[in-house]
Amino acid sequence: MAKTTDPSRVFTEPSYGWCHWHKGTSGTAVLIEMVERQSGPAYGLYACAPCREQRGLVPFVGQP
Ligand SMILES: [Zn+2]
């Protein structure tokens, strides 16, 4: 069996405590964006506080 490493697998699993911007765990990660996929359920992109500040990201639920 061929052994494949698929980094996108982690990326597609929505989870609190994971920052998709610096790609690491975080205790301050919040939902920024929901991404619709043609196959499978939508998944969320989460960003931690420092990444939100650096990139000017607005939490998904906080948008007017
Ligand atoms: Zn981050």
N, CA, C, O and the ligand as a Tripos MOL2 file, in Angstrom:
@<TRIPOS>MOLECULE
protein
  257   255    65     0     0
PROTEIN
NO_CHARGES

@<TRIPOS>ATOM
      1 N           0.8290   -1.2010    0.0000 N.3       1 MET1
      2 CA          0.0000    0.0000    0.0000 C.3       1 MET1
      3 C           0.8670    1.2560    0.0000 C.2       1 MET1
      4 O           1.8420    1.3560    0.7450 O.2       1 MET1
      5 N           0.4960    2.2030   -0.8410 N.am      2 ALA2
      6 CA          1.2320    3.4480   -0.9000 C.3       2 ALA2
      7 C           0.8720    4.3130    0.2990 C.2       2 ALA2
      8 O          -0.2940    4.4580    0.6660 O.2       2 ALA2
      9 N           1.8910    4.8680    0.8840 N.am      3 LYS3
     10 CA          1.6540    5.7150    2.0410 C.3       3 LYS3
     11 C           1.6810    7.1770    1.6160 C.2       3 LYS3
     12 O           2.6940    7.6680    1.1160 O.2       3 LYS3
     13 N           0.5870    7.8560    1.8130 N.am      4 THR4
     14 CA          0.5020    9.2470    1.3770 C.3       4 THR4
     15 C           0.3060   10.1670    2.5650 C.2       4 THR4
     16 O          -0.4110    9.8550    3.5150 O.2       4 THR4
     17 N           0.9510   11.2870    2.4810 N.am      5 THR5
     18 CA          0.7580   12.3170    3.4990 C.3       5 THR5
     19 C          -0.1130   13.4180    2.9150 C.2       5 THR5
     20 O           0.2550   14.0660    1.9350 O.2       5 THR5
     21 N          -1.2480   13.6170    3.5150 N.am      6 ASP6
     22 CA         -2.2010   14.5840    2.9860 C.3       6 ASP6
     23 C          -2.4660   15.6900    4.0050 C.2       6 ASP6
     24 O          -3.2930   15.5250    4.9020 O.2       6 ASP6
     25 N          -1.7710   16.8070    3.8700 N.am      7 PRO7
     26 CA         -1.9430   17.9010    4.8380 C.3       7 PRO7
     27 C          -3.3370   18.5060    4.7820 C.2       7 PRO7
     28 O          -3.7970   19.0930    5.7610 O.2       7 PRO7
     29 N          -4.0180   18.3670    3.6360 N.am      8 SER8
     30 CA         -5.3460   18.9660    3.5060 C.3       8 SER8
     31 C          -6.3640   18.2370    4.3620 C.2       8 SER8
     32 O          -7.4460   18.7540    4.6380 O.2       8 SER8
     33 N          -6.0080   17.0380    4.7780 N.am      9 ARG9
     34 CA         -6.9300   16.2640    5.6030 C.3       9 ARG9
     35 C          -7.1610   16.9600    6.9470 C.2       9 ARG9
     36 O          -8.2860   17.0220    7.4450 O.2       9 ARG9
     37 N          -6.0940   17.4710    7.5110 N.am     10 VAL10
     38 CA         -6.2010   18.2020    8.7710 C.3      10 VAL10
     39 C          -6.9660   19.4930    8.5350 C.2      10 VAL10
     40 O          -7.7860   19.9060    9.3550 O.2      10 VAL10
     41 N          -6.6880   20.1140    7.4150 N.am     11 PHE11
     42 CA         -7.2520   21.4100    7.0710 C.3      11 PHE11
     43 C          -8.7750   21.3480    6.9580 C.2      11 PHE11
     44 O          -9.4660   22.3190    7.2650 O.2      11 PHE11
     45 N          -9.2890   20.2110    6.5200 N.am     12 THR12
     46 CA        -10.7220   20.1130    6.2660 C.3      12 THR12
     47 C         -11.5060   19.7180    7.5050 C.2      12 THR12
     48 O         -12.7350   19.6450    7.4640 O.2      12 THR12
     49 N         -10.8230   19.4680    8.5840 N.am     13 GLU13
     50 CA        -11.5340   19.0840    9.7950 C.3      13 GLU13
     51 C         -11.6870   20.2970   10.7190 C.2      13 GLU13
     52 O         -10.7260   20.7510   11.3390 O.2      13 GLU13
     53 N         -12.9090   20.8050   10.7930 N.am     14 PRO14
     54 CA        -13.1310   21.9520   11.6600 C.3      14 PRO14
     55 C         -12.9380   21.5780   13.1220 C.2      14 PRO14
     56 O         -13.4900   20.5890   13.6060 O.2      14 PRO14
     57 N         -12.1660   22.3630   13.7950 N.am     15 SER15
     58 CA        -11.9600   22.0640   15.2070 C.3      15 SER15
     59 C         -11.6160   23.3280   15.9660 C.2      15 SER15
     60 O         -10.7860   24.1260   15.5320 O.2      15 SER15
     61 N         -12.2510   23.4960   17.0810 N.am     16 TYR16
     62 CA        -11.9110   24.6170   17.9360 C.3      16 TYR16
     63 C         -10.5200   24.3860   18.5030 C.2      16 TYR16
     64 O         -10.1440   23.2530   18.8040 O.2      16 TYR16
     65 N          -9.7670   25.4520   18.6440 N.am     17 GLY17
     66 CA         -8.4300   25.3240   19.1860 C.3      17 GLY17
     67 C          -7.3800   25.1210   18.1180 C.2      17 GLY17
     68 O          -6.2200   24.8540   18.4300 O.2      17 GLY17
     69 N          -7.7810   25.2480   16.8360 N.am     18 TRP18
     70 CA         -6.8240   25.1240   15.7650 C.3      18 TRP18
     71 C          -6.8410   26.3940   14.9350 C.2      18 TRP18
     72 O          -7.9080   26.8560   14.5310 O.2      18 TRP18
     73 N          -5.6700   26.9630   14.6760 N.am     19 CYS19
     74 CA         -5.5890   28.1510   13.8360 C.3      19 CYS19
     75 C          -5.1530   27.7350   12.4410 C.2      19 CYS19
     76 O          -4.0840   27.1510   12.2620 O.2      19 CYS19
     77 N          -5.9860   28.0410   11.4580 N.am     20 HIS20
     78 CA         -5.6730   27.6580   10.0820 C.3      20 HIS20
     79 C          -4.6820   28.6070    9.4400 C.2      20 HIS20
     80 O          -4.1480   28.3170    8.3690 O.2      20 HIS20
     81 N          -4.4290   29.7430   10.0830 N.am     21 TRP21
     82 CA         -3.5210   30.7290    9.4770 C.3      21 TRP21
     83 C          -2.0670   30.4020    9.8000 C.2      21 TRP21
     84 O          -1.2110   30.4240    8.9160 O.2      21 TRP21
     85 N          -1.7880   30.0980   11.0680 N.am     22 HIS22
     86 CA         -0.4000   29.7040   11.3630 C.3      22 HIS22
     87 C          -0.2790   28.1850   11.4710 C.2      22 HIS22
     88 O           0.7840   27.6350   11.7580 O.2      22 HIS22
     89 N          -1.4290   27.5290   11.2260 N.am     23 LYS23
     90 CA         -1.4610   26.0700   11.1750 C.3      23 LYS23
     91 C          -0.8950   25.4320   12.4420 C.2      23 LYS23
     92 O           0.0460   24.6390   12.4120 O.2      23 LYS23
     93 N          -1.5150   25.8170   13.5480 N.am     24 GLY24
     94 CA         -1.1070   25.2500   14.8250 C.3      24 GLY24
     95 C          -2.2410   25.3590   15.8210 C.2      24 GLY24
     96 O          -3.2560   26.0050   15.5620 O.2      24 GLY24
     97 N          -2.0590   24.7280   16.9480 N.am     25 THR25
     98 CA         -3.0940   24.7920   17.9620 C.3      25 THR25
     99 C          -3.1250   26.1680   18.6190 C.2      25 THR25
    100 O          -2.1170   26.8710   18.6870 O.2      25 THR25
    101 N          -4.3070   26.5280   19.0960 N.am     26 SER26
    102 CA         -4.4550   27.8210   19.7370 C.3      26 SER26
    103 C          -5.6230   27.7840   20.7060 C.2      26 SER26
    104 O          -6.6340   27.1310   20.4510 O.2      26 SER26
    105 N          -5.4780   28.4850   21.8130 N.am     27 GLY27
    106 CA         -6.5670   28.5590   22.7750 C.3      27 GLY27
    107 C          -7.5090   29.7100   22.4960 C.2      27 GLY27
    108 O          -8.5230   29.8700   23.1750 O.2      27 GLY27
    109 N          -7.1700   30.5270   21.4770 N.am     28 THR28
    110 CA         -7.9710   31.7230   21.2040 C.3      28 THR28
    111 C          -8.5890   31.6950   19.8200 C.2      28 THR28
    112 O          -9.0930   32.7120   19.3430 O.2      28 THR28
    113 N          -8.5540   30.5300   19.1630 N.am     29 ALA29
    114 CA         -9.0660   30.4390   17.7990 C.3      29 ALA29
    115 C         -10.5870   30.6000   17.7670 C.2      29 ALA29
    116 O         -11.3100   30.0070   18.5680 O.2      29 ALA29
    117 N         -11.0470   31.4110   16.8310 N.am     30 VAL30
    118 CA        -12.4850   31.5770   16.6140 C.3      30 VAL30
    119 C         -12.7890   31.3890   15.1340 C.2      30 VAL30
    120 O         -11.9020   31.4940   14.2860 O.2      30 VAL30
    121 N         -14.0420   31.1140   14.8380 N.am     31 LEU31
    122 CA        -14.4610   30.8890   13.4560 C.3      31 LEU31
    123 C         -14.3860   32.1860   12.6540 C.2      31 LEU31
    124 O         -14.9340   33.2110   13.0600 O.2      31 LEU31
    125 N         -13.7120   32.1280   11.5280 N.am     32 ILE32
    126 CA        -13.5750   33.3020   10.6620 C.3      32 ILE32
    127 C         -14.4500   33.1700    9.4290 C.2      32 ILE32
    128 O         -15.0840   34.1330    8.9980 O.2      32 ILE32
    129 N         -14.4790   31.9890    8.8750 N.am     33 GLU33
    130 CA        -15.1320   31.8230    7.5850 C.3      33 GLU33
    131 C         -15.6150   30.3940    7.4170 C.2      33 GLU33
    132 O         -14.9450   29.4480    7.8310 O.2      33 GLU33
    133 N         -16.7870   30.2420    6.8050 N.am     34 MET34
    134 CA        -17.2520   28.9080    6.4530 C.3      34 MET34
    135 C         -16.9720   28.6720    4.9730 C.2      34 MET34
    136 O         -17.2900   29.5080    4.1270 O.2      34 MET34
    137 N         -16.3770   27.5350    4.6750 N.am     35 VAL35
    138 CA        -16.0180   27.2190    3.2980 C.3      35 VAL35
    139 C         -16.9300   26.1150    2.7890 C.2      35 VAL35
    140 O         -16.9700   25.0130    3.3350 O.2      35 VAL35
    141 N         -17.6670   26.4420    1.7190 N.am     36 GLU36
    142 CA        -18.5520   25.4420    1.1190 C.3      36 GLU36
    143 C         -17.7510   24.5540    0.1880 C.2      36 GLU36
    144 O         -16.9140   25.0260   -0.5810 O.2      36 GLU36
    145 N         -18.0200   23.2700    0.2700 N.am     37 ARG37
    146 CA        -17.3570   22.3320   -0.6320 C.3      37 ARG37
    147 C         -18.3970   21.6530   -1.5150 C.2      37 ARG37
    148 O         -19.5420   21.4520   -1.1090 O.2      37 ARG37
    149 N         -17.9820   21.3060   -2.7210 N.am     38 GLN38
    150 CA        -18.9120   20.6460   -3.6420 C.3      38 GLN38
    151 C         -19.2430   19.2470   -3.1410 C.2      38 GLN38
    152 O         -20.3690   18.7720   -3.2880 O.2      38 GLN38
    153 N         -18.2620   18.6030   -2.5570 N.am     39 SER39
    154 CA        -18.5120   17.2850   -1.9920 C.3      39 SER39
    155 C         -18.1840   17.3120   -0.5110 C.2      39 SER39
    156 O         -17.0930   17.7090   -0.1020 O.2      39 SER39
    157 N         -19.1450   16.8850    0.2760 N.am     40 GLY40
    158 CA        -18.9250   16.8820    1.7080 C.3      40 GLY40
    159 C         -19.4650   18.1410    2.3380 C.2      40 GLY40
    160 O         -19.8500   19.0820    1.6430 O.2      40 GLY40
    161 N         -19.4930   18.1560    3.6320 N.am     41 PRO41
    162 CA        -20.0390   19.2990    4.3740 C.3      41 PRO41
    163 C         -19.1020   20.4970    4.3510 C.2      41 PRO41
    164 O         -17.9020   20.3580    4.1160 O.2      41 PRO41
    165 N         -19.6580   21.6640    4.5970 N.am     42 ALA42
    166 CA        -18.8370   22.8560    4.7230 C.3      42 ALA42
    167 C         -17.9570   22.7460    5.9580 C.2      42 ALA42
    168 O         -18.2880   22.0570    6.9230 O.2      42 ALA42
    169 N         -16.8280   23.4420    5.9020 N.am     43 TYR43
    170 CA        -15.9570   23.4210    7.0700 C.3      43 TYR43
    171 C         -15.5520   24.8480    7.4300 C.2      43 TYR43
    172 O         -15.6120   25.7550    6.6010 O.2      43 TYR43
    173 N         -15.1480   25.0220    8.6560 N.am     44 GLY44
    174 CA        -14.8300   26.3570    9.1260 C.3      44 GLY44
    175 C         -13.3380   26.6220    9.1390 C.2      44 GLY44
    176 O         -12.5300   25.7210    9.3650 O.2      44 GLY44
    177 N         -12.9870   27.8790    8.8890 N.am     45 LEU45
    178 CA        -11.6070   28.3130    9.0470 C.3      45 LEU45
    179 C         -11.4960   29.0970   10.3450 C.2      45 LEU45
    180 O         -12.2610   30.0300   10.5910 O.2      45 LEU45
    181 N         -10.5380   28.7080   11.1660 N.am     46 TYR46
    182 CA        -10.3830   29.3370   12.4760 C.3      46 TYR46
    183 C          -9.0670   30.0980   12.5370 C.2      46 TYR46
    184 O          -8.0620   29.6800   11.9620 O.2      46 TYR46
    185 N          -9.0900   31.2170   13.2410 N.am     47 ALA47
    186 CA         -7.8690   31.9950   13.4270 C.3      47 ALA47
    187 C          -7.7200   32.4010   14.8890 C.2      47 ALA47
    188 O          -8.7000   32.7150   15.5640 O.2      47 ALA47
    189 N          -6.4960   32.3900   15.3560 N.am     48 CYS48
    190 CA         -6.2370   32.7700   16.7370 C.3      48 CYS48
    191 C          -6.1310   34.2950   16.8480 C.2      48 CYS48
    192 O          -6.1040   34.9970   15.8370 O.2      48 CYS48
    193 N          -6.0730   34.7890   18.0590 N.am     49 ALA49
    194 CA         -6.0630   36.2330   18.2990 C.3      49 ALA49
    195 C          -4.8980   36.9510   17.6060 C.2      49 ALA49
    196 O          -5.1320   37.9540   16.9310 O.2      49 ALA49
    197 N          -3.6560   36.4780   17.7460 N.am     50 PRO50
    198 CA         -2.5360   37.1580   17.0810 C.3      50 PRO50
    199 C          -2.6860   37.1950   15.5660 C.2      50 PRO50
    200 O          -2.3740   38.2060   14.9380 O.2      50 PRO50
    201 N          -3.1610   36.1020   14.9730 N.am     51 CYS51
    202 CA         -3.3330   36.0690   13.5160 C.3      51 CYS51
    203 C          -4.4490   37.0160   13.0850 C.2      51 CYS51
    204 O          -4.3550   37.6630   12.0410 O.2      51 CYS51
    205 N          -5.5020   37.0930   13.8890 N.am     52 ARG52
    206 CA         -6.6010   38.0150   13.5660 C.3      52 ARG52
    207 C          -6.1090   39.4530   13.5960 C.2      52 ARG52
    208 O          -6.4830   40.2700   12.7530 O.2      52 ARG52
    209 N          -5.2770   39.7480   14.5640 N.am     53 GLU53
    210 CA         -4.7780   41.1140   14.7090 C.3      53 GLU53
    211 C          -3.8370   41.4570   13.5610 C.2      53 GLU53
    212 O          -3.9070   42.5450   12.9890 O.2      53 GLU53
    213 N          -2.9620   40.5210   13.2340 N.am     54 GLN54
    214 CA         -1.9800   40.7660   12.1830 C.3      54 GLN54
    215 C          -2.6260   40.9150   10.8100 C.2      54 GLN54
    216 O          -2.1810   41.7140    9.9850 O.2      54 GLN54
    217 N          -3.6770   40.1380   10.5770 N.am     55 ARG55
    218 CA         -4.2580   40.0950    9.2340 C.3      55 ARG55
    219 C          -5.5960   40.8060    9.1360 C.2      55 ARG55
    220 O          -6.2000   40.8400    8.0640 O.2      55 ARG55
    221 N          -6.0670   41.3740   10.2380 N.am     56 GLY56
    222 CA         -7.3150   42.1120   10.2060 C.3      56 GLY56
    223 C          -8.5160   41.2220    9.9430 C.2      56 GLY56
    224 O          -9.4550   41.6250    9.2570 O.2      56 GLY56
    225 N          -8.4860   40.0130   10.4850 N.am     57 LEU57
    226 CA         -9.5780   39.0800   10.2780 C.3      57 LEU57
    227 C         -10.7370   39.3780   11.2260 C.2      57 LEU57
    228 O         -10.5320   39.7430   12.3840 O.2      57 LEU57
    229 N         -11.9440   39.2180   10.7190 N.am     58 VAL58
    230 CA        -13.1290   39.4780   11.5350 C.3      58 VAL58
    231 C         -13.8350   38.1510   11.8020 C.2      58 VAL58
    232 O         -14.1160   37.3940   10.8720 O.2      58 VAL58
    233 N         -14.1160   37.8740   13.0600 N.am     59 PRO59
    234 CA        -14.8340   36.6360   13.4070 C.3      59 PRO59
    235 C         -16.1540   36.5190   12.6450 C.2      59 PRO59
    236 O         -16.8720   37.5030   12.4650 O.2      59 PRO59
    237 N         -16.4520   35.3280   12.2130 N.am     60 PHE60
    238 CA        -17.6270   35.0580   11.3820 C.3      60 PHE60
    239 C         -18.9120   35.5160   12.0510 C.2      60 PHE60
    240 O         -19.7590   36.1470   11.4190 O.2      60 PHE60
    241 N         -19.0530   35.2020   13.3160 N.am     61 VAL61
    242 CA        -20.2950   35.5160   14.0290 C.3      61 VAL61
    243 C         -20.3770   36.9900   14.3870 C.2      61 VAL61
    244 O         -21.4450   37.4940   14.7350 O.2      61 VAL61
    245 N         -19.2320   37.6860   14.3000 N.am     62 GLY62
    246 CA        -19.2200   39.0870   14.6970 C.3      62 GLY62
    247 C         -19.5170   40.0300   13.5490 C.2      62 GLY62
    248 O         -19.5780   41.2460   13.7300 O.2      62 GLY62
    249 N         -19.7040   39.4600   12.3580 N.am     63 GLN63
    250 CA        -19.9560   40.3290   11.2090 C.3      63 GLN63
    251 C         -21.4010   40.8090   11.2060 C.2      63 GLN63
    252 O         -22.3130   40.0300   11.4830 O.2      63 GLN63
    253 N         -21.6140   42.0730   10.8980 N.am     64 PRO64
    254 CA        -22.9750   42.6360   10.8770 C.3      64 PRO64
    255 C         -23.8030   42.0980    9.7210 C.2      64 PRO64
    256 O         -24.9650   42.4730    9.5660 O.2      64 PRO64
    257 ZN         -2.7730   31.8170   14.3610 Zn       65 ZN65
@<TRIPOS>BOND
     1     1     2 1
     2     2     3 1
     3     3     4 2
     4     3     5 am
     5     5     6 1
     6     6     7 1
     7     7     8 2
     8     7     9 am
     9     9    10 1
    10    10    11 1
    11    11    12 2
    12    11    13 am
    13    13    14 1
    14    14    15 1
    15    15    16 2
    16    15    17 am
    17    17    18 1
    18    18    19 1
    19    19    20 2
    20    19    21 am
    21    21    22 1
    22    22    23 1
    23    23    24 2
    24    23    25 am
    25    25    26 1
    26    26    27 1
    27    27    28 2
    28    27    29 am
    29    29    30 1
    30    30    31 1
    31    31    32 2
    32    31    33 am
    33    33    34 1
    34    34    35 1
    35    35    36 2
    36    35    37 am
    37    37    38 1
    38    38    39 1
    39    39    40 2
    40    39    41 am
    41    41    42 1
    42    42    43 1
    43    43    44 2
    44    43    45 am
    45    45    46 1
    46    46    47 1
    47    47    48 2
    48    47    49 am
    49    49    50 1
    50    50    51 1
    51    51    52 2
    52    51    53 am
    53    53    54 1
    54    54    55 1
    55    55    56 2
    56    55    57 am
    57    57    58 1
    58    58    59 1
    59    59    60 2
    60    59    61 am
    61    61    62 1
    62    62    63 1
    63    63    64 2
    64    63    65 am
    65    65    66 1
    66    66    67 1
    67    67    68 2
    68    67    69 am
    69    69    70 1
    70    70    71 1
    71    71    72 2
    72    71    73 am
    73    73    74 1
    74    74    75 1
    75    75    76 2
    76    75    77 am
    77    77    78 1
    78    78    79 1
    79    79    80 2
    80    79    81 am
    81    81    82 1
    82    82    83 1
    83    83    84 2
    84    83    85 am
    85    85    86 1
    86    86    87 1
    87    87    88 2
    88    87    89 am
    89    89    90 1
    90    90    91 1
    91    91    92 2
    92    91    93 am
    93    93    94 1
    94    94    95 1
    95    95    96 2
    96    95    97 am
    97    97    98 1
    98    98    99 1
    99    99   100 2
   100    99   101 am
   101   101   102 1
   102   102   103 1
   103   103   104 2
   104   103   105 am
   105   105   106 1
   106   106   107 1
   107   107   108 2
   108   107   109 am
   109   109   110 1
   110   110   111 1
   111   111   112 2
   112   111   113 am
   113   113   114 1
   114   114   115 1
   115   115   116 2
   116   115   117 am
   117   117   118 1
   118   118   119 1
   119   119   120 2
   120   119   121 am
   121   121   122 1
   122   122   123 1
   123   123   124 2
   124   123   125 am
   125   125   126 1
   126   126   127 1
   127   127   128 2
   128   127   129 am
   129   129   130 1
   130   130   131 1
   131   131   132 2
   132   131   133 am
   133   133   134 1
   134   134   135 1
   135   135   136 2
   136   135   137 am
   137   137   138 1
   138   138   139 1
   139   139   140 2
   140   139   141 am
   141   141   142 1
   142   142   143 1
   143   143   144 2
   144   143   145 am
   145   145   146 1
   146   146   147 1
   147   147   148 2
   148   147   149 am
   149   149   150 1
   150   150   151 1
   151   151   152 2
   152   151   153 am
   153   153   154 1
   154   154   155 1
   155   155   156 2
   156   155   157 am
   157   157   158 1
   158   158   159 1
   159   159   160 2
   160   159   161 am
   161   161   162 1
   162   162   163 1
   163   163   164 2
   164   163   165 am
   165   165   166 1
   166   166   167 1
   167   167   168 2
   168   167   169 am
   169   169   170 1
   170   170   171 1
   171   171   172 2
   172   171   173 am
   173   173   174 1
   174   174   175 1
   175   175   176 2
   176   175   177 am
   177   177   178 1
   178   178   179 1
   179   179   180 2
   180   179   181 am
   181   181   182 1
   182   182   183 1
   183   183   184 2
   184   183   185 am
   185   185   186 1
   186   186   187 1
   187   187   188 2
   188   187   189 am
   189   189   190 1
   190   190   191 1
   191   191   192 2
   192   191   193 am
   193   193   194 1
   194   194   195 1
   195   195   196 2
   196   195   197 am
   197   197   198 1
   198   198   199 1
   199   199   200 2
   200   199   201 am
   201   201   202 1
   202   202   203 1
   203   203   204 2
   204   203   205 am
   205   205   206 1
   206   206   207 1
   207   207   208 2
   208   207   209 am
   209   209   210 1
   210   210   211 1
   211   211   212 2
   212   211   213 am
   213   213   214 1
   214   214   215 1
   215   215   216 2
   216   215   217 am
   217   217   218 1
   218   218   219 1
   219   219   220 2
   220   219   221 am
   221   221   222 1
   222   222   223 1
   223   223   224 2
   224   223   225 am
   225   225   226 1
   226   226   227 1
   227   227   228 2
   228   227   229 am
   229   229   230 1
   230   230   231 1
   231   231   232 2
   232   231   233 am
   233   233   234 1
   234   234   235 1
   235   235   236 2
   236   235   237 am
   237   237   238 1
   238   238   239 1
   239   239   240 2
   240   239   241 am
   241   241   242 1
   242   242   243 1
   243   243   244 2
   244   243   245 am
   245   245   246 1
   246   246   247 1
   247   247   248 2
   248   247   249 am
   249   249   250 1
   250   250   251 1
   251   251   252 2
   252   251   253 am
   253   253   254 1
   254   254   255 1
   255   255   256 2
@<TRIPOS>SUBSTRUCTURE
     1 MET1         2 RESIDUE 1 A MET
     2 ALA2         6 RESIDUE 1 A ALA
     3 LYS3        10 RESIDUE 1 A LYS
     4 THR4        14 RESIDUE 1 A THR
     5 THR5        18 RESIDUE 1 A THR
     6 ASP6        22 RESIDUE 1 A ASP
     7 PRO7        26 RESIDUE 1 A PRO
     8 SER8        30 RESIDUE 1 A SER
     9 ARG9        34 RESIDUE 1 A ARG
    10 VAL10       38 RESIDUE 1 A VAL
    11 PHE11       42 RESIDUE 1 A PHE
    12 THR12       46 RESIDUE 1 A THR
    13 GLU13       50 RESIDUE 1 A GLU
    14 PRO14       54 RESIDUE 1 A PRO
    15 SER15       58 RESIDUE 1 A SER
    16 TYR16       62 RESIDUE 1 A TYR
    17 GLY17       66 RESIDUE 1 A GLY
    18 TRP18       70 RESIDUE 1 A TRP
    19 CYS19       74 RESIDUE 1 A CYS
    20 HIS20       78 RESIDUE 1 A HIS
    21 TRP21       82 RESIDUE 1 A TRP
    22 HIS22       86 RESIDUE 1 A HIS
    23 LYS23       90 RESIDUE 1 A LYS
    24 GLY24       94 RESIDUE 1 A GLY
    25 THR25       98 RESIDUE 1 A THR
    26 SER26      102 RESIDUE 1 A SER
    27 GLY27      106 RESIDUE 1 A GLY
    28 THR28      110 RESIDUE 1 A THR
    29 ALA29      114 RESIDUE 1 A ALA
    30 VAL30      118 RESIDUE 1 A VAL
    31 LEU31      122 RESIDUE 1 A LEU
    32 ILE32      126 RESIDUE 1 A ILE
    33 GLU33      130 RESIDUE 1 A GLU
    34 MET34      134 RESIDUE 1 A MET
    35 VAL35      138 RESIDUE 1 A VAL
    36 GLU36      142 RESIDUE 1 A GLU
    37 ARG37      146 RESIDUE 1 A ARG
    38 GLN38      150 RESIDUE 1 A GLN
    39 SER39      154 RESIDUE 1 A SER
    40 GLY40      158 RESIDUE 1 A GLY
    41 PRO41      162 RESIDUE 1 A PRO
    42 ALA42      166 RESIDUE 1 A ALA
    43 TYR43      170 RESIDUE 1 A TYR
    44 GLY44      174 RESIDUE 1 A GLY
    45 LEU45      178 RESIDUE 1 A LEU
    46 TYR46      182 RESIDUE 1 A TYR
    47 ALA47      186 RESIDUE 1 A ALA
    48 CYS48      190 RESIDUE 1 A CYS
    49 ALA49      194 RESIDUE 1 A ALA
    50 PRO50      198 RESIDUE 1 A PRO
    51 CYS51      202 RESIDUE 1 A CYS
    52 ARG52      206 RESIDUE 1 A ARG
    53 GLU53      210 RESIDUE 1 A GLU
    54 GLN54      214 RESIDUE 1 A GLN
    55 ARG55      218 RESIDUE 1 A ARG
    56 GLY56      222 RESIDUE 1 A GLY
    57 LEU57      226 RESIDUE 1 A LEU
    58 VAL58      230 RESIDUE 1 A VAL
    59 PRO59      234 RESIDUE 1 A PRO
    60 PHE60      238 RESIDUE 1 A PHE
    61 VAL61      242 RESIDUE 1 A VAL
    62 GLY62      246 RESIDUE 1 A GLY
    63 GLN63      250 RESIDUE 1 A GLN
    64 PRO64      254 RESIDUE 1 A PRO
    65 ZN65       257 GROUP 0 **** ****
